Amino acid sequence: MKNKILLFLVIFLTGHSALGQGLKEKPVSAKEADRAFWLKEMDQMLRPVLRSLAHDSLRLTMPQMTSIHVDNKEQRIKVQYVEVLGRVLSGIAPWLSLDGGSAEEIKLRDQYRAWTVQALKNALDSNARDFMRFDLGGQQLVDASFIALGFMRSPWLWDHIDNQTKKNLVASIKITRQFRPAYSNWLLFSAMNEVFLAKYADDWDVMRVDYALQQLEQWYVGDGMYMDGPHYAFDYYNSYVIHPFLAGIMDFIQLKTKNYDGMFAKIKLRNARYALIQERMINADGSFPPTGRSVIYRAAAFHHLADMAFKKRLPVELSEGQVKAALSAVLRKSTENPNTYEKGWLTLGMYGNQPGLGDPYNNQGSPYLCSVIFLPLGLPDGDSFWTSEASDWSARRIWSGQDWHKDQSKAIQ
């Protein structure tokens, strides 16, 4: 199994990097990786969602779009509203918690704070047009967990919603306990919901968390990577879900008990190794291999790398300047196509509107998982991530003929 995984990595890393072979790349400019660019892209992507929901008009404005491969169109449309809310919150939450910055950024953040607080109130108020039910199907176990993740990343959110909204949110998260998680990364969705309840309601099921942690330990295959269930798949679920959720659960649970200290020590090493792999997956132009399912999540393929940068946990082999430049390239590449948006809403695709890349479970809310690329905006503008000079990342150096250090797998148990 491990040899097969390594073989796939060799094939994809060498194959996709050939796109830039022999090119003389210009040095990365500061403007290409600056904070203003990130804020502009974030605003364009998230404004239609949060502004509409704040005005209680999300159901009126959000297209009812599904994948051409959809399995149950009516059901997928019903759940798209909780889906888009959770995905947006999980990415924007740290930035909402931040203070300071330029006058323009402060003004923009104040607007998004007001929208988000009102959006949550409308989503959880049964009298609102945009009221969202959490008992419509198993997909809502998934989507509730991204809302939970957003609140774990931003206590500011909890502190600024009113008491009734808090009660409604806790009740909505609890409702999803009725759904049995799939025997896959879904175990982490159940666990994240319980961690949220442990933090904000003091009423949680320890066993749901323990089961997820113990099972993921059994699915670890080596070199920083996990299987997503009983079988390995070469996709981005180690980044979409597994590593960021394990890290988020770990950050809270280690404050409550030392029973998992041995496991968490290994998880930290695996987090670091997979961050190195992620950086190597970013091609010289910001593209990345279109492999596996859910590729329409676009830049969410690097959720883990963005999370590690935000948490200041990048391995020593990666400088903040090169990661900032690499993530900026991904953000630019995955949004530059003029068909990335249709009437202001994200389309299904990696590079524009590519419906053939969709999966049976995709709806209009699905591509908004790419919001997680914006996690580093939760760092102040004076943080070293933003002040460090942007520099070439691995693929850009190698495929422009620069000498660079080789990658090396690590035997992490």
N, C-alpha and C positions, 0 to 999 in steps of 0.2 A: 504493500500500500504506500509506504513512504517513498520508495523508489519511483513509483508511478507518479506521485505528486511532484517530485523533483523533476522528472522528465517533462511533465506538462509545463512547469515553470520555465525550464530551459527553452522549450519550443516557443512559448508565447513571448518571453522577454526578448529573445533574439529575433523572432519574427516581426513583432510590431515595431521594434526599434529600427529595423531596416528602412522604415519610411523616411528616416532622417539621415540615412547613411551618407557620409561624404559631404554634408552641408556645412558651410562655414556660418555658424550661428553668430548673430550680433549679440553683444553683451546684454543681459537683462536690464532694462531701464527701470529707474525708480517709479516712473509713472505707471508702468505695466503691472506693478505689484503694490501700488499704494492703497491706503485705506479708503480714500475717496472712491476709487474704482469699485471696491468691495461693497461699499455702502450704496452706490448707485445701482449695482446689480441686485442687491438685496431688496431695495425699495421697489424696483421694477417687478421682481418676482412675487413679493409677498403683499404688496399694497392691495391688489384686487381681493385677496382673501380676507385680510383683517379689516379693511375698510368696509367691505360688504357685510361681514358678520357683525361689526360694530353698529351698523345702520339697520340691522335685522333684515337684511335683504340678500343674504348669501344664496338662498334657494331660488331667488329670482334672477340672479346674475351669473351663477356658476353653471357652466354648460353641463348637460347630462350626457357625458361622453364615456364610452367604454372601449376596451380593446376589441379589435375585429375577431379575436379568438375567445371572446367572453364566454364564460360558462353559465352565468345566470344574470342576464342584463338587468332585470328589475331589481334584484337583490343588490347587485354591485352599485347601482345608482342610489339606492336607499342608504347605504353605509358610507358614501363618499364624503359626507359632510364631517363626520367625526374623524374620518381618515385625514382629510386635508388639515383640520384643526390640529391634530396631534403632530403631524409631520412638520408643520410650520412652527409650532411651539417648541419642539425639540431642538430646532436650530437657532431660533431667535432669542430664546430665553436668557442666555448669559448676557447678551447685549442689553436687554431690557434692565438687567440688574446693575448695569454700569452707571457711573456718574462721570461728568466731565467730558472733555473733548472740545472740538471747535464749536463755535456758535451754531453753525449749520447742523452739525451732528446732534447737538443738544436739542435743537428745535425738532429735528426729525425723530429723535428718540422719545421726546415728550409726546409727539403725535402717536407714535406706535404704542407707547404705554397706555395712553387713553383708549386707543382702539382695542388693544388686547384685553384690558380689564372689562370693557363693555362687551366685547365679543364673547368672553367667557360667561358673563352674566346672561347674555341672550341664548347662548348654546345650552345653558343649564336651567333656563326658566321655561316651565311648561306652558306659559302663556305667550311666549314669544313665537314669531313666525319661524325663526331659525332654531327652535328647540330641537335638541338632538337626543334621540333614544340610544341607549347602550345595550339593549337587549334584543337586537334584531338578528344576531347571528354571531358565529365564532370569530369573524373578521374583527368584531369590535373589541375582543380581547386584545388583539394586536394594536388597534388604534388607541384604545385607552392607555396602553402602556407607553405610547409615545407622548401622550399628554402627561402621564406620570413622570416620564423622563424629563420633560420640560420643567416640571415643578421641582424635581430633584436638582436640576441644574440652576434653578433660579428661585430661591426662597422669596425673593422680591415679589414674585407673582402671588404667592400665598398671602403675603403681608398686605397686599393691596386689593384683593377681592373681598367683597362683603361677606358677612357671616352666613347668609342664606346661600350664597354661591358656593362657599366652602362646604356646607352641608350637602348641597346638591351634587357637588363633585365627588365627595367621599361616597355617597350613595351610588352614584353612577359607576365608579370604579368597582365597588363591591358587587354590583349586578353582574359584572362580567365573570365572576367566579362560577357561574352556572355553566360556562362553556369549557369543555375539556380541551386543553391545548394539544395540538398535533405533536407527535413524537419527533421533535426537531427544535430549531431555534425558538419555537413558540413557547417552550418551557421557560425561557427567559422573559417572555412577556408576562406570564403569570407572576414570576418572581419580582419583576420591576413594579407591578401593581401592588404587591404586598409590601415592598420596601417603601413605596409612597405612603401606604396606610400606616406603616410603622412610624414614619416620620411625622405625619400630619394628623393621624387619628388614633394612634397607639392601640390599634386593633388589627393585628395581622396574623397570618397563618405562617408560622415558621417553617413548617414542613414543605410548603410550596417553594420557598426559597432554597431550602436545603436540597430538595429533590433536583432542582434545576442545576445547582452548583455541582452536586455529586455526579449527575448524568453528563454534564458538559465535560467533567474531568475524564469520564470514560470515553468521550468522543475526541479527545485530544490525540492528534496523529503525529505531531512532531514539527520541528522547525517553525514554531509559532502559529500553527494552523490546526483548526478543528474540523471534524466532520459535522455536517448539518443534519444530524440524525444518524441512522445506522450505516449510511453510505456516504462516501466522499464525493463532492461535486466541485469542479473547478469554476467557481463563481465568486461573487463579491460578498457573500453573506457573512464571512468572517469580519468584514468591515461594516456592511449595512447594519448588522445586529450584534453578532457574537462578542467581538472584543469590546465595543463601546458599552454594551449592556453588562457584561461581566465586570468591567472596570467601574461602572456606576453602582452596581450592586455591592461590589467590594468596598468602595469608598464609604458606604454607609454602614454595612455590616461590621466592618473592622472597628467601628466606634462602639459597637454594642457587645462584641464578644471576641475573644482571642482563639476560639475554637477552630477558626479557619486560617490561622496565620500561616501555616505551612502551605496550604493551597494558594493563598493570596500571594505569597512570595513567588511561586511559580507563575501565577497569572501575570505578575508584573514583568517577569522576564519574557514571557510570551508576547505580551503587549509590545515590548521594546523591539523584539525580533520582527514582529509583523509590521511594525512601523517602517523598519528598514526595507522590507519587501515592498510595501506600498510605495515608497518613494521611488524604487527602481521600476515600478510598473508605469510611471508617468513618462510618456515619450517626450522627445525634444520639443514637440509643438503643443504639448498639453493633452494629446489624445491618449487613449489607453485601450487595451484589448477588449473587444466587444464579446466577451465570453460569458456563458452561463445565463441564467434567468434574471429577470428584473433589471436589465440594463437600461431601461427607460428611467431609472432613478438618477441617471446622469452622474453628476459630481458626488452623489452620495456613495459612490464606489470608494471614496476616500474619507468617509465618515471617521474611521479610526485615526487616520493621520491628522485630520483636523482636530479631533478630540485630544489627541496626545499633545499637539501644539498648544491648544487652549489650556490644558492642565499643566503645562510646563514639564512634560515628561518625555520629551524627545530623547532618544538615545544619543550618546556622545558623538556617534558617527555622523549625525545629522545636525547641521547648523540651522538656526532659525531662519537665516537669510535664504538658504536654499529651499527650505520647506515652504516658506512664504512665496517664493518665486514659483515653485512647482505647483502649489495649490492655486495660485493666481492664474497660471497657464491653463490648468484644468477648468477653472471657472470661466475663463475667456473662451476656451475652445468649445465648451459645452453649451455656451449661450450665444455665440457669435452668428450662428446660422439665422437668417431672417425668418425662417419658419419654426424657430424655437417657441414662439408665442403665436397664438391665434386669438385675435380680439382681446389681447392682454393676458390670456391664460396659457399655461404651459401645455405643449402638445406631447404626445407619446412618441418618444424617440431618443436617440443619443445625440444626434447632430441634426436638429430640425424635426420635421414631422415624418416619422417612420413607423406607421401603424403595424407593419409586419414584425417589428421587434417587441410588440406587446405580449403580455401573458394573459391567461384566462381571468385572472383576478384583478386586472388593472381597470381603473376608472379615472375620472378627472382629478381626483385627489392624489392618486398614486405618485406621479412624478415629483410632487412637492417634498418628497423625502430629500431631494437635493438641497433643501434648506440647511441641512446639517453642515454643508461646506462653510457656512458663515460662523461657526463656533468661535474661531479666533477673534471675531469682532467683540467678543466678551472680554478681551484683554484691552486695557487702556491704550490710547494712542501713544503714550509715552513708554509703553512696555517694549522690551528689547525685541520682541517679535516684529513689531512695527518699525522700530528705529534702526534695526540692523540693516545693513546693505543687502539688497537682493543679489543673489548669486546663482550661478548655474547649478542645476540639480544633476543627478548622475547621468541620465540619458542624454541630456543636452551637452554635457562635457564629453562623454564617450563618443557620440556620433558627430561631434565637430572636430574630432581628432586629438582632443586634449588627453593627457595621461590622467589616470584616475585609479583609485583603489578598487580592487575586486570585491565582489560579494562573497560571503561565506556562510553556509548553513551552520546552524548552531544546535547542538544536541541538548535540548531543553526537555526535561522530563515532564 
